[in-house]
Each structure stands twice: as C-alpha cells, then as structure tokens.
Amino acid sequence: MTKHRALSEEALLLVAQRFSVLAEPMRLRLIQALFDGEKNVSELVTLTEGTQANVSRHLQTLTAAHILARRKEGLQVYYKIADPTIPRLCEVVCGAIEKQLAKQAGAFTAGR
C-alpha cells in the first residue's frame, strides 16, 4: 500500500481547484475529444455538440488551468492536452466508476 503524505492547506486548495475545473461535463467532453490528438475549435464544437461560445469559454478555463495548450495557425486555434496526467486520471476515475457500476448491477442480478 502506498503511503500518502499530508498536504499543506495551500496544496489542498490547489488540488481542490484542479478538481473543480474538471467537475464540469462539457470540459470532460472536450478533454475526451482531445484524447486522440490536437483539434481546432470548430472540430471541438462539432464533436461536443456545444455552441461556439460555450466551447470557447470552457477551452479558456482548461487552458488557464494548464490542462490544455493552444496554438494559433492563421485564423484557426488548435488545442491539445498539455498535462500528461489527465488521461491517466480519467482512466483511474472511469475504471473505478465502471467497477462500482458492475458491482451494483451484480447486486440486482444475484440470486436469479
């Protein structure tokens, strides 16, 4: 078992801020859309079925949090995942939720 160190109040605040940025379904959709590589804003609008204004606002938040990086090419702005821990974090969280749901589903089918 891994031993965890106690975090300072400042560190706890930073961790809470990171999770609050990720605690928005549209931001998670955007991150998911970028798992297979860089995309421009128009592609992200199409993939997430969001509005241009809403997608742009969430991309700005994710970029400010250093989760995404952006680059401009002519009139196009491209985004990619900048923090390599994000896909791993999503994998861990999604895996845990999948196990929890499978366990709950098993409770309903037990004894049949």
C-alpha positions as CSV (number, residue, x, y, z in Angstrom):
1,M,0.0,0.0,0.0
2,T,1.3,3.5,-0.9
3,K,1.9,5.8,2.0
4,H,0.4,9.3,1.4
5,R,2.0,12.4,2.7
6,A,-0.1,15.1,4.4
7,L,-0.7,18.1,2.2
8,S,-0.5,21.7,3.4
9,E,-3.6,23.9,3.3
10,E,-2.2,25.6,0.2
11,A,-1.6,22.3,-1.6
12,L,-5.1,21.1,-0.7
13,L,-6.5,24.3,-2.1
14,L,-4.6,23.8,-5.4
15,V,-5.8,20.2,-5.6
16,A,-9.4,21.3,-4.9
17,Q,-9.1,24.0,-7.6
18,R,-7.9,21.3,-10.1
19,F,-10.8,19.1,-9.4
20,S,-13.3,22.0,-9.6
21,V,-12.0,22.7,-13.1
22,L,-12.6,19.1,-14.1
23,A,-16.0,18.9,-12.4
24,E,-17.9,20.1,-15.5
25,P,-19.3,17.7,-18.0
26,M,-18.5,19.9,-21.1
27,R,-14.9,20.2,-20.0
28,L,-14.7,16.5,-19.7
29,R,-16.2,16.1,-23.2
30,L,-13.6,18.5,-24.6
31,I,-10.8,16.6,-22.9
32,Q,-12.2,13.3,-24.1
33,A,-12.4,14.7,-27.7
34,L,-8.7,15.6,-27.4
35,F,-7.5,12.1,-26.3
36,D,-6.6,11.1,-29.8
37,G,-4.8,14.4,-30.6
38,E,-5.0,18.1,-31.4
39,K,-8.2,19.6,-32.8
40,N,-9.3,23.1,-33.8
41,V,-12.2,24.9,-32.2
42,S,-14.7,24.0,-35.0
43,E,-13.9,20.3,-34.7
44,L,-14.4,20.5,-30.9
45,V,-17.7,22.3,-31.3
46,T,-18.9,19.5,-33.7
47,L,-17.6,16.7,-31.5
48,T,-19.1,18.0,-28.3
49,E,-22.3,19.4,-29.8
50,G,-21.8,22.6,-27.9
51,T,-22.1,26.2,-29.0
52,Q,-19.1,28.1,-30.2
53,A,-19.3,30.5,-27.3
54,N,-19.8,27.7,-24.7
55,V,-16.9,25.6,-26.0
56,S,-14.6,28.6,-26.3
57,R,-15.4,29.6,-22.7
58,H,-14.6,26.1,-21.4
59,L,-11.4,25.8,-23.5
60,Q,-10.2,29.1,-22.0
61,T,-10.8,27.7,-18.5
62,L,-9.0,24.5,-19.3
63,T,-6.1,26.4,-20.8
64,A,-5.8,28.8,-17.9
65,A,-5.6,25.7,-15.6
66,H,-2.7,24.4,-17.7
67,I,-4.7,21.3,-18.6
68,L,-4.8,22.2,-22.3
69,A,-2.4,24.0,-24.5
70,R,-3.3,26.1,-27.5
71,R,-1.6,27.3,-30.7
72,K,-2.8,29.6,-33.4
73,E,-2.3,28.8,-37.1
74,G,-3.7,31.6,-39.3
75,L,-7.3,32.1,-38.2
76,Q,-7.6,28.7,-36.6
77,V,-6.9,27.9,-32.9
78,Y,-5.8,24.4,-32.1
79,Y,-6.0,22.7,-28.6
80,K,-4.3,19.7,-27.2
81,I,-3.9,18.1,-23.8
82,A,-0.9,19.7,-22.1
83,D,-1.0,17.8,-18.8
84,P,0.1,14.2,-19.3
85,T,-1.6,13.1,-16.1
86,I,-5.1,14.0,-17.3
87,P,-5.6,10.8,-19.5
88,R,-4.3,8.7,-16.6
89,L,-6.5,10.4,-14.1
90,C,-9.5,9.9,-16.4
91,E,-8.6,6.2,-16.8
92,V,-8.4,5.7,-13.0
93,V,-11.6,7.5,-12.3
94,C,-13.6,5.8,-15.1
95,G,-12.2,2.4,-14.1
96,A,-13.3,2.9,-10.5
97,I,-16.8,4.0,-11.6
98,E,-17.1,1.1,-14.0
99,K,-16.2,-1.4,-11.2
100,Q,-18.7,0.3,-8.9
101,L,-21.5,0.1,-11.5
102,A,-20.7,-3.5,-12.3
103,K,-20.9,-4.3,-8.6
104,Q,-24.2,-2.5,-8.3
105,A,-25.6,-4.3,-11.3
106,G,-24.4,-7.6,-9.8
107,A,-26.5,-6.9,-6.7
108,F,-29.6,-6.8,-8.8
109,T,-28.9,-10.0,-10.7
110,A,-27.7,-12.0,-7.7
111,G,-30.0,-14.9,-6.9
112,R,-31.6,-15.1,-10.3
